[in-house]
Amino acid sequence: MGGKLSFTCINSYAIPTYRVMRHTLLSFIKDSSYVVIGAGLSLLCNYFFHFYVSRALGPKDYGVYNALLSFSLLLTLPFGAISLAVANETVRLEKEKISDYIRQLLFFNITFAVFLFVLLLINIKWISTFLHIDNPLLILITFLIPVISLFPSILIGVLQGLQFFKPYALVTTSVQLFRLVFGVILVILGLKVFGALLGSILGAVAGLMLLLFSIRSYLSWPPFKRKGERIKQTIKKSLSYLGYTGAFFSLMYVDVPLVRHFFTAQETGFYSAAALLGKVPVYLIGSMGMVIFPKVVEMRRQNQAHFRFFTIALFIVLVLLTIIAISYILLAKLVVKMLFGSAYIPAVPLVKHFGLSAIPLTLASVTVRYFIGIEKRRFLYLVWLCALGFVVSFCLFHPMPDWAIWWLGLWSFLIIVSVFVGNLFFKD
């Protein structure tokens, strides 16, 4: 089988296998460096954007902006699952068929975008009441964020599937960079919350333009194609992937609201600051899973030793996470004082704990992507159960805020165990 490698003496088969593995690992390291650097630059742009906007708008308007932005991000949750399915499908296609698939994707994107916008317009009154925002212009511009972001969010799966990770990193960075530039300029011009939201839209448009330029050799006329069986297959896969993306979305973001519910505003502030720093390794090193996924799909299709590649890649991820965790333990106080000031010193122990908890959380994300890549998906409900277990555990037992971190690490570790064990008993 493709996932196994014979341990017989070196022969004419073993030498090519070694060369293929060496080439794949070198490609993985090179591509991962692009993606990690891109993720790091994106995080920096995002940090500077919020650093400026929070001070320029003031607490009241910044609160309005964050509420609207969070609502729009919630609507983009399915996009990650669709993008993953697009990457999976792109890897499997012959080069001459990719152009036709992109045309089908563009038609699907437009149809889905129109449907989403109309659905939001129908519910505009209810959404406005729920968010306590009376300005209809702010609500409308918020609706446009997921509608416009849909195009680069889904089409970037094509870059991932083609393993064009250098332009992939450029696109993801440019979205945040142009949001920073346009958003800051518009806020300076006095557009306030509207300007900050419009910056997100302009950033997505800039990212889309760069993305289309990166795949220009695969674009053809007419740019849209209505019918396509591959789109149906993509949607079907994305629905199963939604369990994975939804579960990890919950693990990444539900902890802060839970801490706010059970503890004081001050304790929540310390925890939020620690979470902002503590989850950086998940974004940075976890982005390497973006590289692992298409390579595993390709290796499986070519009947190569994908499991051996995965174990080596996972070891590299573990080493990097361990280095970051040690750095957090040694430098947490210095980093907290530099970024948040001396008032946030109580957050230092939480940052150290997050550095350790990020290890199983990131490994879980990468592991699940591997099994999805080899078409093992029936176990995905176990990921949801572990995410639910985290919420229930913290709700039942939470003597201190840092227990959220320990529960997060424990249930992330259980995801890894359950995924491996689940694949011993469940066959797709």
C-alpha positions as CSV (number, residue, x, y, z in Angstrom):
1,M,0.0,0.0,0.0
2,G,1.0,3.6,-0.5
3,G,1.2,4.4,3.2
4,K,3.7,1.6,3.9
5,L,7.3,1.2,3.1
6,S,9.1,-2.1,2.9
7,F,12.1,-2.6,5.2
8,T,13.8,-5.1,2.9
9,C,17.4,-4.7,1.8
10,I,18.3,-1.8,-0.5
11,N,17.3,-2.6,-4.1
12,S,16.1,-0.9,-7.2
13,Y,12.8,0.0,-5.5
14,A,14.3,1.3,-2.2
15,I,16.7,3.8,-3.8
16,P,14.0,5.7,-5.8
17,T,11.8,5.6,-2.7
18,Y,14.5,7.2,-0.7
19,R,15.1,9.9,-3.4
20,V,11.3,10.6,-3.6
21,M,11.1,10.9,0.2
22,R,14.2,13.2,0.3
23,H,12.8,15.4,-2.4
24,T,9.4,15.6,-0.7
25,L,10.9,16.5,2.7
26,L,13.1,19.2,1.2
27,S,10.1,20.6,-0.7
28,F,8.1,20.5,2.6
29,I,10.7,22.5,4.4
30,K,11.0,25.1,1.7
31,D,7.2,25.5,1.2
32,S,6.7,25.5,5.0
33,S,9.1,28.4,5.3
34,Y,7.1,30.4,2.9
35,V,3.8,29.7,4.6
36,V,5.2,30.3,8.2
37,I,6.7,33.6,7.1
38,G,3.5,34.6,5.4
39,A,1.5,33.7,8.5
40,G,3.9,35.7,10.7
41,L,3.7,38.8,8.6
42,S,-0.1,38.4,8.5
43,L,-0.2,38.3,12.3
44,L,2.0,41.4,12.5
45,C,-0.2,43.3,10.1
46,N,-3.3,42.2,12.0
47,Y,-1.7,43.3,15.3
48,F,-0.7,46.7,14.1
49,F,-4.1,47.2,12.5
50,H,-5.9,46.5,15.8
51,F,-3.2,48.5,17.8
52,Y,-4.0,51.6,15.8
53,V,-7.8,51.2,15.3
54,S,-8.4,50.5,19.0
55,R,-6.8,53.8,19.9
56,A,-8.1,55.8,17.1
57,L,-11.8,54.7,17.5
58,G,-11.9,54.6,21.3
59,P,-13.5,52.0,23.5
60,K,-17.1,52.6,22.3
61,D,-16.6,52.6,18.6
62,Y,-13.9,49.9,18.8
63,G,-16.4,47.7,20.6
64,V,-18.9,48.3,17.7
65,Y,-16.3,47.5,15.2
66,N,-15.3,44.2,16.9
67,A,-18.9,43.1,17.2
68,L,-19.5,43.6,13.5
69,L,-16.1,42.0,12.6
70,S,-16.8,39.0,14.8
71,F,-20.2,38.6,13.2
72,S,-18.7,38.6,9.7
73,L,-15.9,36.2,10.7
74,L,-18.6,33.8,12.0
75,L,-20.2,33.8,8.5
76,T,-16.8,32.9,6.9
77,L,-16.5,29.6,8.9
78,P,-17.7,27.4,6.0
79,F,-15.1,29.0,3.6
80,G,-12.2,27.1,5.2
81,A,-13.9,23.8,4.7
82,I,-14.7,24.6,1.1
83,S,-11.1,25.8,0.5
84,L,-9.8,22.5,1.9
85,A,-12.0,20.5,-0.4
86,V,-10.9,22.7,-3.4
87,A,-7.2,21.9,-2.5
88,N,-8.0,18.2,-2.3
89,E,-9.7,18.2,-5.7
90,T,-7.0,20.3,-7.4
91,V,-4.3,17.9,-6.4
92,R,-6.1,15.1,-8.0
93,L,-6.7,16.8,-11.4
94,E,-4.6,16.6,-14.5
95,K,-3.1,19.9,-15.4
96,E,-5.3,20.4,-18.5
97,K,-8.5,19.9,-16.4
98,I,-7.6,22.6,-13.8
99,S,-8.7,25.5,-16.0
100,D,-12.1,24.0,-16.4
101,Y,-12.4,23.4,-12.7
102,I,-11.5,27.0,-11.9
103,R,-14.3,28.2,-14.3
104,Q,-16.7,26.1,-12.4
105,L,-15.5,27.5,-9.1
106,L,-15.9,31.1,-10.2
107,F,-19.5,30.4,-11.2
108,F,-20.1,28.7,-7.8
109,N,-18.5,31.6,-6.0
110,I,-20.8,34.1,-7.7
111,T,-23.9,32.1,-7.1
112,F,-23.0,31.4,-3.4
113,A,-22.1,35.1,-2.9
114,V,-25.4,36.4,-4.3
115,F,-27.4,33.8,-2.2
116,L,-25.5,34.8,1.0
117,F,-26.0,38.5,0.4
118,V,-29.7,38.1,-0.3
119,L,-30.1,35.9,2.8
120,L,-28.4,38.5,5.0
121,L,-30.5,41.3,3.5
122,I,-33.7,39.4,4.3
123,N,-32.6,39.2,8.0
124,I,-31.1,42.7,8.2
125,K,-33.6,44.0,10.8
126,W,-33.2,41.0,13.1
127,I,-29.3,41.2,12.8
128,S,-29.4,44.9,13.5
129,T,-31.5,44.5,16.6
130,F,-29.4,41.6,17.9
131,L,-26.1,43.6,17.5
132,H,-27.8,46.8,18.9
133,I,-26.6,48.8,15.9
134,D,-29.0,51.2,14.3
135,N,-26.8,52.4,11.4
136,P,-27.9,50.4,8.4
137,L,-24.8,51.4,6.4
138,L,-22.6,49.7,9.0
139,I,-24.7,46.5,8.7
140,L,-24.6,46.5,4.9
141,I,-20.8,47.0,4.8
142,T,-20.5,44.1,7.3
143,F,-22.5,41.9,5.0
144,L,-20.1,42.7,2.2
145,I,-17.1,41.4,4.1
146,P,-17.9,37.7,3.9
147,V,-19.4,38.1,0.4
148,I,-16.2,39.6,-1.0
149,S,-13.9,37.5,1.2
150,L,-15.6,34.3,-0.2
151,F,-13.6,34.6,-3.5
152,P,-10.0,34.7,-2.2
153,S,-10.9,32.4,0.7
154,I,-12.1,29.6,-1.6
155,L,-9.9,30.2,-4.7
156,I,-6.8,30.1,-2.4
157,G,-7.5,26.4,-2.2
158,V,-6.4,26.2,-5.8
159,L,-3.0,27.6,-4.9
160,Q,-2.7,25.1,-2.1
161,G,-3.7,22.2,-4.4
162,L,-1.2,23.3,-7.0
163,Q,1.4,23.7,-4.2
164,F,2.2,27.2,-5.2
165,F,3.1,28.2,-1.6
166,K,5.2,31.2,-2.4
167,P,2.2,33.1,-4.0
168,Y,0.0,31.5,-1.4
169,A,2.0,33.3,1.3
170,L,2.0,36.5,-0.7
171,V,-1.8,36.4,-1.1
172,T,-2.5,35.7,2.6
173,T,-0.1,38.5,3.6
174,S,-1.4,41.0,1.1
175,V,-4.9,40.6,2.4
176,Q,-3.8,41.8,5.9
177,L,-1.3,44.3,4.6
178,F,-3.8,46.1,2.4
179,R,-6.4,46.0,5.1
180,L,-3.8,47.7,7.4
181,V,-3.0,50.4,4.8
182,F,-6.5,51.1,3.6
183,G,-8.1,50.7,7.0
184,V,-5.7,53.2,8.7
185,I,-6.0,55.7,5.9
186,L,-9.8,55.6,5.9
187,V,-10.0,55.9,9.7
188,I,-7.6,58.9,9.5
189,L,-9.9,60.5,7.0
190,G,-12.7,60.3,9.6
191,L,-14.7,57.3,8.4
192,K,-14.2,55.7,11.8
193,V,-16.0,52.2,12.1
194,F,-17.1,52.3,8.4
195,G,-13.6,53.0,7.3
196,A,-12.1,50.1,9.4
197,L,-14.7,47.7,7.9
198,L,-14.2,49.0,4.4
199,G,-10.4,48.3,4.9
200,S,-11.2,44.6,5.3
201,I,-13.2,44.6,2.0
202,L,-10.4,46.4,0.1
203,G,-7.8,44.0,1.5
204,A,-9.9,41.0,0.3
205,V,-10.2,42.6,-3.2
206,A,-6.4,43.2,-3.3
207,G,-5.8,39.6,-2.3
208,L,-8.2,38.4,-5.0
209,M,-6.4,40.4,-7.7
210,L,-3.1,39.0,-6.7
211,L,-4.5,35.5,-6.5
212,L,-6.0,35.7,-10.0
213,F,-2.6,36.9,-11.3
214,S,-0.9,33.9,-9.6
215,I,-3.1,31.5,-11.5
216,R,-3.4,33.5,-14.7
217,S,-2.0,30.6,-16.8
218,Y,-5.0,28.5,-15.7
219,L,-7.7,31.1,-16.5
220,S,-9.6,30.8,-19.8
221,W,-12.5,32.3,-21.6
222,P,-15.4,32.3,-20.9
223,P,-14.4,32.6,-17.2
224,F,-17.5,30.8,-15.9
225,K,-19.0,27.4,-16.4
226,R,-22.3,26.6,-15.0
227,K,-22.4,22.8,-14.8
228,G,-19.8,20.6,-13.2
229,E,-19.8,17.3,-11.4
230,R,-16.5,18.2,-9.6
231,I,-18.2,21.1,-7.9
232,K,-20.8,18.7,-6.5
233,Q,-18.0,16.5,-5.2
234,T,-16.3,19.6,-3.7
235,I,-19.4,20.6,-1.9
236,K,-19.9,17.1,-0.6
237,K,-16.4,16.9,0.8
238,S,-16.6,20.4,2.3
239,L,-19.6,19.4,4.3
240,S,-17.7,16.6,5.9
241,Y,-14.7,18.9,6.4
242,L,-16.9,21.5,8.1
243,G,-16.9,19.2,11.2
244,Y,-13.1,19.6,11.4
245,T,-13.0,23.4,10.8
246,G,-16.0,24.0,13.1
247,A,-14.5,22.0,15.9
248,F,-11.1,23.8,15.8
249,F,-12.8,27.1,15.4
250,S,-14.6,26.3,18.7
251,L,-11.4,25.3,20.4
252,M,-9.6,28.4,19.3
253,Y,-12.2,31.0,20.2
254,V,-14.7,29.7,22.7
255,D,-12.4,29.9,25.7
256,V,-12.4,33.7,26.0
257,P,-16.2,33.9,26.2
258,L,-16.3,31.1,28.7
259,V,-13.7,32.8,30.9
260,R,-15.6,36.1,30.7
261,H,-18.8,34.2,31.8
262,F,-17.2,32.7,34.9
263,F,-14.7,35.3,36.0
264,T,-14.3,39.0,36.4
265,A,-13.6,41.5,33.7
266,Q,-10.1,42.0,35.0
267,E,-9.3,38.3,35.0
268,T,-10.8,38.1,31.5
269,G,-8.5,40.9,30.3
270,F,-5.4,39.1,31.6
271,Y,-6.6,35.8,30.0
272,S,-7.4,37.6,26.7
273,A,-3.9,39.1,26.5
274,A,-2.3,35.7,27.3
275,A,-4.5,34.0,24.6
276,L,-3.5,36.6,22.0
277,L,0.2,35.6,22.6
278,G,-0.4,32.0,23.5
279,K,-2.2,31.0,20.3
280,V,0.5,32.5,18.0
281,P,2.3,29.1,17.7
282,V,-1.0,27.5,16.5
283,Y,-1.3,30.1,13.7
284,L,2.4,30.0,12.8
285,I,3.4,26.4,13.1
286,G,-0.1,25.1,12.5
287,S,0.1,26.7,9.0
288,M,2.5,23.9,8.1
289,G,-0.5,21.7,7.9
290,M,-1.5,23.6,4.8
291,V,1.7,22.3,3.2
292,I,1.4,18.7,4.5
293,F,-2.2,18.3,3.3
294,P,-1.7,18.5,-0.5
295,K,1.6,16.6,-0.4
296,V,-0.1,13.7,1.4
297,V,-3.0,13.7,-1.1
298,E,-0.5,13.6,-4.0
299,M,1.7,10.9,-2.3
300,R,-1.4,8.7,-1.7
301,R,-2.5,9.1,-5.3
302,Q,1.0,8.1,-6.5
303,N,1.1,5.2,-4.1
304,Q,4.1,6.6,-2.1
305,A,5.0,6.3,1.6
306,H,2.8,9.1,2.8
307,F,2.7,7.9,6.5
308,R,6.5,8.0,6.8
309,F,6.5,11.5,5.3
310,F,3.8,12.6,7.8
311,T,5.6,11.2,10.9
312,I,8.8,13.1,9.9
313,A,6.9,16.3,9.2
314,L,5.0,15.9,12.5
315,F,8.4,15.5,14.3
316,I,9.6,18.7,12.7
317,V,6.4,20.5,13.9
318,L,6.9,19.1,17.4
319,V,10.5,20.3,17.6
320,L,9.5,23.9,16.5
321,L,6.6,23.9,19.0
322,T,8.9,22.8,21.8
323,I,11.4,25.6,21.0
324,I,8.6,28.1,21.1
325,A,7.2,26.7,24.4
326,I,10.7,27.0,26.0
327,S,11.0,30.6,24.7
328,Y,7.6,31.4,26.2
329,I,8.7,30.1,29.6
330,L,11.9,32.1,29.5
331,L,10.7,35.3,27.9
332,A,7.0,35.6,28.8
333,K,7.5,38.4,31.3
334,L,9.6,40.5,28.8
335,V,7.2,40.0,25.9
336,V,4.1,40.8,28.0
337,K,5.7,44.0,29.3
338,M,6.7,45.1,25.8
339,L,3.4,44.5,24.2
340,F,0.8,45.2,26.9
341,G,2.7,47.0,29.7
342,S,3.4,46.4,33.3
343,A,-0.3,46.3,34.2
344,Y,-0.6,42.9,32.5
345,I,2.2,41.2,34.5
346,P,-0.4,38.8,36.1
347,A,-0.9,37.3,32.6
348,V,2.7,36.0,32.5
349,P,1.9,32.6,34.1
350,L,-1.0,32.2,31.6
351,V,1.3,32.9,28.7
352,K,3.7,30.1,29.9
353,H,0.8,27.7,30.2
354,F,-0.4,28.6,26.7
355,G,3.0,27.8,25.3
356,L,2.7,24.2,26.5
357,S,-1.0,23.8,25.6
358,A,-0.3,25.0,22.1
359,I,1.7,21.9,21.4
360,P,-1.1,19.3,21.5
361,L,-3.5,21.8,19.9
362,T,-1.3,22.4,16.9
363,L,-0.3,18.7,16.6
364,A,-4.1,17.8,16.6
365,S,-4.8,20.2,13.8
366,V,-1.9,18.8,11.7
367,T,-2.9,15.2,12.4
368,V,-6.5,15.7,11.4
369,R,-5.4,17.3,8.2
370,Y,-3.3,14.2,7.4
371,F,-6.1,11.8,7.9
372,I,-8.5,14.0,5.8
373,G,-5.8,13.9,3.1
374,I,-5.8,10.1,2.9
375,E,-9.7,10.1,2.8
376,K,-10.3,9.0,6.4
377,R,-13.2,11.2,7.4
378,R,-15.7,9.2,9.4
379,F,-13.8,9.8,12.6
380,L,-14.4,13.6,12.3
381,Y,-17.3,13.4,14.8
382,L,-14.7,12.4,17.4
383,V,-13.2,15.8,16.9
384,W,-16.5,17.5,17.6
385,L,-17.0,15.3,20.7
386,C,-13.6,16.4,22.0
387,A,-14.4,20.1,21.3
388,L,-17.7,19.6,23.2
389,G,-15.8,17.8,26.0
390,F,-13.5,20.9,26.4
391,V,-16.6,23.2,26.9
392,V,-18.3,20.8,29.3
393,S,-15.2,20.2,31.4
394,F,-14.4,23.8,31.9
395,C,-18.0,24.7,32.7
396,L,-18.1,21.9,35.4
397,F,-14.6,22.6,36.8
398,H,-13.0,26.0,36.6
399,P,-11.3,27.0,39.9
400,M,-9.0,29.5,38.0
401,P,-8.9,31.0,34.5
402,D,-5.8,29.0,33.6
403,W,-7.8,25.8,33.9
404,A,-9.3,26.7,30.5
405,I,-5.7,26.4,29.1
406,W,-5.1,23.0,30.7
407,W,-8.5,21.6,29.6
408,L,-7.7,22.9,26.1
409,G,-4.4,21.0,26.0
410,L,-5.9,17.8,27.5
411,W,-8.8,17.7,25.0
412,S,-6.4,18.5,22.1
413,F,-4.3,15.6,23.1
414,L,-7.4,13.4,23.2
415,I,-8.2,14.5,19.6
416,I,-4.8,13.1,18.5
417,V,-5.4,9.8,20.4
418,S,-9.0,9.4,19.2
419,V,-8.1,10.1,15.6
420,F,-5.4,7.4,15.5
421,V,-7.5,4.9,17.5
422,G,-10.7,5.8,15.5
423,N,-8.9,4.9,12.2
424,L,-8.0,1.5,13.5
425,F,-11.7,0.6,13.8
426,F,-13.5,2.8,11.2
427,K,-13.0,2.4,7.5
428,D,-14.2,4.9,4.9
